[in-house]
Amino acid sequence: MRRIRVILEGRWIVDSILPEDEVEPVVDACKKGMREGVTCLLFDINKYINPSKIVAIEVNEVKA
């Protein structure tokens, strides 16, 4: 399991814990949204973010 932490402008932090094989597609979607100026992205169930406001993306291993 891995935790994806997205830090947005204004010090907002959004976390999601996903299985190993689902992490890369989510990170890729965030990066693509940042490049293309997408304003709304479903990050996790009931968690929408604005990729244009992303400051940093962290991926850490979590022991379940």
MARBA-3410 file (N, C-alpha, C, O; in Angstrom, 1 decimal):
64
0.8,-1.2,0.0,0.0,0.0,0.0,0.9,1.2,0.0,2.0,1.3,0.6 ~ 0.4,2.3,-0.7,1.1,3.5,-0.7,0.2,4.7,-0.5,-1.0,4.6,-0.8 ~ 0.7,5.7,0.1,-0.1,6.9,0.4,0.4,8.0,-0.6,1.6,8.3,-0.8 ~ -0.6,8.6,-1.3,-0.3,9.7,-2.2,-0.8,10.9,-1.4,-2.0,11.0,-1.0 ~ 0.1,11.9,-1.2,-0.3,13.2,-0.6,-0.1,14.3,-1.6,1.0,14.4,-2.1
-1.1,15.0,-1.8,-1.1,16.1,-2.8,-1.2,17.4,-1.9,-2.1,17.6,-1.2 ~ -0.2,18.3,-2.1,-0.2,19.6,-1.4,-0.6,20.6,-2.4,0.0,20.8,-3.5 ~ -1.7,21.4,-2.0,-2.2,22.4,-2.9,-1.9,23.8,-2.4,-1.5,23.9,-1.2 ~ -2.0,24.8,-3.2,-1.8,26.2,-2.8,-2.7,26.5,-1.6,-3.8,26.0,-1.5 ~ -2.2,27.3,-0.7,-2.9,27.6,0.5,-2.8,26.5,1.6,-3.6,26.5,2.5
-1.8,25.7,1.5,-1.5,24.6,2.4,-2.6,23.6,2.6,-2.7,23.0,3.7 ~ -3.4,23.3,1.6,-4.4,22.3,1.7,-3.7,21.0,1.3,-2.9,20.9,0.4 ~ -4.0,19.9,2.1,-3.3,18.6,1.9,-4.4,17.6,1.7,-5.4,17.5,2.5 ~ -4.3,16.8,0.7,-5.3,15.7,0.4,-4.5,14.4,0.3,-3.5,14.3,-0.4 ~ -5.0,13.4,1.1,-4.3,12.1,1.1,-5.2,11.0,0.5,-6.4,11.1,0.6
-4.6,10.0,0.0,-5.3,8.8,-0.4,-4.4,7.6,-0.3,-3.2,7.7,-0.6 ~ -4.9,6.5,0.2,-4.1,5.3,0.3,-4.6,4.3,-0.7,-5.8,4.0,-0.7 ~ -3.7,3.8,-1.5,-4.0,3.0,-2.6,-3.1,1.8,-2.7,-2.0,1.8,-2.2 ~ -3.5,0.7,-3.4,-2.6,-0.4,-3.6,-1.5,0.0,-4.6,-1.7,1.0,-5.4 ~ -0.4,-0.7,-4.6,0.8,-0.4,-5.3,0.4,-0.1,-6.8,1.0,0.8,-7.4
-0.4,-1.0,-7.4,-0.6,-0.9,-8.9,-1.5,0.2,-9.3,-1.6,0.5,-10.5 ~ -2.2,0.9,-8.3,-3.1,2.0,-8.7,-2.5,3.4,-8.5,-3.1,4.4,-8.8 ~ -1.3,3.4,-7.9,-0.6,4.7,-7.6,-0.2,5.4,-8.9,-0.4,6.6,-9.0 ~ 0.5,4.7,-9.8,1.1,5.4,-11.0,0.0,6.1,-11.8,0.2,7.2,-12.3 ~ -1.1,5.4,-12.1,-2.2,6.1,-12.9,-2.7,7.4,-12.2,-3.0,8.3,-12.9
-2.8,7.4,-10.9,-3.4,8.5,-10.2,-2.3,9.7,-10.3,-2.7,10.8,-10.6 ~ -1.1,9.4,-10.1,0.0,10.4,-10.2,0.1,10.9,-11.6,0.2,12.1,-11.8 ~ 0.0,10.0,-12.6,0.0,10.5,-14.0,-1.1,11.4,-14.3,-1.0,12.4,-15.0 ~ -2.3,11.1,-13.8,-3.5,11.9,-14.0,-3.3,13.3,-13.4,-3.7,14.3,-14.0 ~ -2.7,13.3,-12.2,-2.5,14.6,-11.6,-1.5,15.5,-12.4,-1.7,16.7,-12.6
-0.4,14.8,-12.8,0.6,15.6,-13.6,0.0,16.0,-14.9,0.3,17.2,-15.4 ~ -0.8,15.2,-15.6,-1.4,15.6,-16.8,-2.4,16.8,-16.6,-2.4,17.7,-17.4 ~ -3.1,16.7,-15.5,-4.0,17.8,-15.2,-3.3,19.1,-15.0,-3.8,20.2,-15.4 ~ -2.1,19.0,-14.3,-1.3,20.2,-14.1,-0.9,20.8,-15.4,-0.9,22.0,-15.6 ~ -0.4,20.0,-16.3,0.1,20.5,-17.6,-1.0,21.1,-18.5,-0.8,22.1,-19.2
-2.2,20.4,-18.5,-3.2,20.8,-19.4,-4.2,21.8,-18.8,-5.1,22.2,-19.5 ~ -4.0,22.3,-17.6,-4.8,23.3,-17.0,-6.2,22.8,-16.6,-7.2,23.6,-16.6 ~ -6.4,21.5,-16.3,-7.6,21.0,-15.9,-8.0,21.6,-14.5,-7.1,21.8,-13.7 ~ -9.3,22.0,-14.3,-9.7,22.6,-13.1,-10.3,21.7,-12.1,-10.6,22.1,-11.0 ~ -10.7,20.5,-12.5,-11.4,19.6,-11.5,-10.9,18.2,-11.9,-11.0,17.7,-13.0
-10.5,17.4,-10.8,-10.1,16.0,-11.0,-10.5,15.2,-9.8,-10.4,15.6,-8.7 ~ -11.2,14.1,-10.1,-11.6,13.2,-9.0,-10.3,12.5,-8.5,-9.8,11.6,-9.2 ~ -9.9,12.9,-7.3,-8.6,12.3,-6.7,-8.9,11.0,-6.0,-8.1,10.1,-6.1 ~ -10.0,11.0,-5.3,-10.4,9.8,-4.5,-11.9,9.9,-4.3,-12.5,10.9,-4.7 ~ -12.5,8.9,-3.8,-14.0,8.9,-3.6,-14.3,10.2,-2.8,-13.8,10.3,-1.7
-15.2,11.0,-3.4,-15.6,12.2,-2.8,-14.5,13.3,-2.5,-14.7,14.2,-1.7 ~ -13.4,13.2,-3.2,-12.3,14.1,-3.1,-12.0,14.7,-4.5,-11.4,14.0,-5.3 ~ -12.4,15.9,-4.7,-12.0,16.5,-6.0,-11.0,17.6,-5.7,-11.0,18.3,-4.7 ~ -10.0,17.7,-6.6,-9.0,18.7,-6.5,-8.8,19.5,-7.8,-9.3,19.0,-8.8 ~ -8.2,20.6,-7.7,-7.9,21.4,-8.8,-6.4,21.2,-9.2,-5.5,21.8,-8.5
-6.1,20.4,-10.2,-4.7,20.1,-10.5,-3.8,21.3,-10.8,-2.6,21.3,-10.6 ~ -4.4,22.4,-11.2,-3.6,23.6,-11.5,-3.1,24.3,-10.2,-2.2,25.2,-10.3 ~ -3.6,23.9,-9.0,-3.2,24.4,-7.8,-2.2,23.5,-7.0,-1.9,23.8,-5.9 ~ -1.8,22.4,-7.7,-0.9,21.5,-7.0,0.5,22.1,-6.9,1.1,22.6,-7.8 ~ 1.0,22.0,-5.6,2.4,22.5,-5.4,3.4,21.3,-5.3,4.5,21.4,-5.8
2.9,20.2,-4.8,3.8,19.0,-4.7,3.0,17.7,-4.6,1.8,17.7,-4.1 ~ 3.6,16.6,-5.0,3.0,15.3,-4.9,4.0,14.4,-4.2,5.1,14.3,-4.7 ~ 3.6,13.8,-3.1,4.4,12.9,-2.4,3.8,11.5,-2.5,2.6,11.3,-2.4 ~ 4.7,10.5,-2.7,4.2,9.1,-2.6,5.1,8.4,-1.6,6.3,8.3,-1.7 ~ 4.5,7.8,-0.6,5.2,7.1,0.5,4.6,5.7,0.7,3.4,5.5,0.5
5.4,4.8,1.2,5.0,3.4,1.5,4.3,3.4,2.8,4.8,4.1,3.8 ~ 3.2,2.7,2.9,2.4,2.6,4.2,2.3,1.1,4.5,2.0,0.3,3.7 ~ 2.6,0.8,5.8,2.4,-0.5,6.3,0.9,-0.7,6.7,0.4,0.0,7.6 ~ 0.3,-1.7,6.1,-1.2,-1.9,6.4,-1.3,-2.8,7.6,-2.5,-3.1,8.0
END
